[in-house]
Amino acid sequence: MGPSWVVEAVWGVRWWTLAVVVGGAAVWGGAWWWWLGRARVMLSDRTVVALVPAAGFDPSPEEIDRHAARLARVPAVVGWAPRRAMAVRLRLSSTQSQLSYRLEGPSQAAALLQLQDFADVDVVDPYASHEAPRIRFEGAPPLPKKSHVERAGA
């Protein structure tokens, strides 16, 4: 009895172990590919909400806590999803001295993101222009436009 039985035993276990490892890697790779596809779909379908505060906006600590707790509930509303797709992005911007606070999150949490937590904050369409509409009077001619140089001297 030589060492051949050891080689045969190791080779017999090796091919079986190799088949299990390759099969497990294929299942894991397929699940990973599906999970990435799910993340791509969810990231392509996100909702955006713009919050515009009034000039005298001064929230209380309770309002801030309530707002933070609402944002923390977004993953629970979305359910089982990739972490990168459940994230809520906050963007602060200023246009013509008007502060705008944008929330971007999963479309499943759109109703939660659109809730109004603060008394002095308006929820507006983020893609609409926030300029005041021009008022026109019928029968009155428009005022002549002055050049930039004439306005500076006036």
Secondary structure by P-SEA (a helix, b strand, c coil): ccaaaaaaaaaaaaaaaaaaaaaaaaaaaaaaaaaaaaaaaaaabbbbbbbbbcccccccaaaaaaaaaaaaacccccccccccccbbbbbbbbcccbbbbbbbccccccccccccccccccccccccccccbbbbbccccccccccaaaaaac
